[in-house]
Amino acid sequence: MDQGLFITFEGGEGAGKTTLIDEVSRALASRGLEVLKTREPGGTKLGEHIRNLVLQHSGDYQLSPLTELALFLTSRAQQVEEVILPSLKEGKVVLCDRYNDSTFAYQGIARGLGLERIREFCSFICQGVEPHLTLYLDLDPAIGLKRARSHEGSEYDRIESEKISFHQTVRNAFHQLADEEPHRLFILNAENPPKTVFKDAMERIEPLLETVG
């Protein structure tokens, strides 16, 4: 991935990923670094269409777990090729709201499609592009879902509308993933004030900045 830096942000609904990414982006840009913010699904014209399709809350049709997986990976394949890889080759810092770990947790574990198989799919789709650092914002799903609704002032999207047991399974899955890769995936307590979460995040990011450029 040349001299760029790839950081992904994970977390349950309402955990504060967007706020943290914005703060980290400003902090890094103030140091003269080129920063690209993006999200999954999304990040490209095709990806944003897929995002609307996969997250819209509609009773017109139901997505099977495999269809859901295929849509997420289609968005990611396009984003890696069109946005992430070129940015890393240019030496930029890429901050991505969700990436493969979400697929591992949501589809691989919570949907029961199988973690190892999903890992193989993701590696192939993403051309082996993996984050240098992943920060998981940990929060009780009941608190997070309440936050999500109050912040957005609207109905839950299709994923947010899942039963609380589903979201708890996702949370447990991220803890499992963090245990498996303790040198890449770090858990941040999202119940802390945003300033504290930002400070904790920068403590993980700082050691990697000397590799950029």
N, C-alpha and C positions, 0 to 999 in steps of 0.2 A: 504493500500500500504506500510505498514511497515515504515522503516525509510528513504526510498529513497525520491528523489525530482524529480518531473516530470514537465518540462517546455516545452511549445510548442511555436513555432514561426510561425506567419501567415503574409500574405502580398500578394499584387498583384504581377504580373510579373515584374521582375527587381527592386523590392523594396530593395534588399540587404540582404535577409534572410541568405543566405549561408555565407556571410562575417561576419555578426553579430554572427551567431552560432559558427563559428571558433574562433572568438575573445573571446566570453564568455567561450568556452571550454578551451582555453588556460589559461584564468584568473582563472577559478575554479581549473584546474589541478595544477596550480602553488601553490595553497593552500593545496595541498595534497588530494583533493577530487577525487574519481573515477568518471570519466565522460564518458557517452556513447552518441555518436552522431548518429542519424538515421533520416530517412525521410519517408514521406508518399506521394504517394504510394511507396513501396520499403522496404528496411530494412532487407529483407530475400531473399533467392533465388527465392522463389515463387513470392514475392512482386516485385522484380526487373523485372521478366518476365511480370507481370501484368503492371508495369509502362511503359515498352516499348509498350505493346499492347494498353494501353489506351491513351497514349500521342503521339504515332507516327502519323505523318501527312500523311494520305493515302486516296486516293479516291476510293480504292477497296471496302470499305464498310463504313457504317455510324453506329455509336453507338447511340442507343436511350437513353434518359435520365435515364431510369430505368436500362438499361444494364451498363451504365457508373457508376451509383450508386453501382450496385452489384459488379462490378470489384474493385472499390475503397474499399468497405467494406470487400471484400474477402482478399485483401492485408492487411487491418488493423487487421482483426481477426487473421491472421497468425502472424503478428508482435506482437500483444499484448501477445499472448500465448507463442511465441518463444523467444521474445527479451525483451519487455517492462516490463512485470510482473516479470520475473526472475531477471532483473536488479534492479528493485525497491526493491525487497525482499532482495537483496544483499546490499542495502543501497547506491546504485549509484545515481548520478545525470543524469537523462535522458533528453537530448535536442533533440526535435523532430521537424523537418521541416515539418509543416502542420500536422493536426490531425482532430478531429471532427468538429472544427469550419469551416474549409474549406468546409466540406460536407454540413454543415448548410447553408453557404453562396452560394456556387456554385450550389449544387443540390437542396437543400431545397428551397432557395429563387430565385436565378437567373434562375434555370431550372424549377421552379414552381412546384416541387414535394410535397411541404408542409413541413414547418419547424417542427411542432410538431411531425408529423409522422417520419421524419428523425431523430429527437432526440431520439425517442423510439428505432429505428433500431440501432443507434450508441451505445446507452447504453447497449443494449443486446449483440451486436457484440463485444464490448470492455469490457464486463464483469464488467461494472460499473467503469472502470479505467478512471479517469478524471484528467486533469492537475491541479497542484497546482497554476500555473501561466501561462498566455498566453500573449505574446507580439505581437501586430499587427503593422507592419510597414506600415504606411499610406503614399500613394503616388498617385498623379494624374496618372491615367492609361496611358494617352498619353506619359508621361515622362517615366513611367516604361517600357512600351513596346519598346520604343526607346532604353532604356538602355539594355533591354534583348537582342535585336538584335545586338547591338554594342559589348556587352560582349561576346556573344556566336559566333558571326560571321557566323550565319547560319539562315536558315528559321525558322519561328515560329513553335512551336509544335501545336498540335490540339487545346489545350485550348487557347494558345496565339493567335491563328488565329481567334478567335471569334471577332465579331464586337465590336467596342469601347463602344457601349451602354451596351453590356453584362458585360464588365469589370467595367463599372461605377456602374451597378446594384450590382455587387459583392462588390465593395467598400462601397456602401451605406449599404449593408447587414452587413458588418463587423461593421460599426458604430452602427447599430441597436443592434447587439449582444453585443457590448461594453456597450451600454446604459443599457442593461438588466442585465449584470453581471459586474458592475463596480469594484468589489473587486477582480476579477480574470483576466479579459481581459482589458489590458491597450493599449492605442493607442500611438505609437511613431511616430514622424514626420520624415519620411524617406527622406525628402528633405534636412535635416540637414547633415553636414559632418559626415562621418562614426564614427569619434572619439566622436562626440556629441551623436550620436545614441547609441553607446556602453555605454557611461556614463549614459545616461538615462535608458538603460536596466539594468545596474548593480544596479542602485538605487532601482529598483523594485525587483531585485533578492536578494540583500543583506539581507533583513529582514528574508528571508526564510532559509538561510544557517545554522542557528543554530539548525534547525530541522533535519539536515542530519546526519546519522551515528547511 
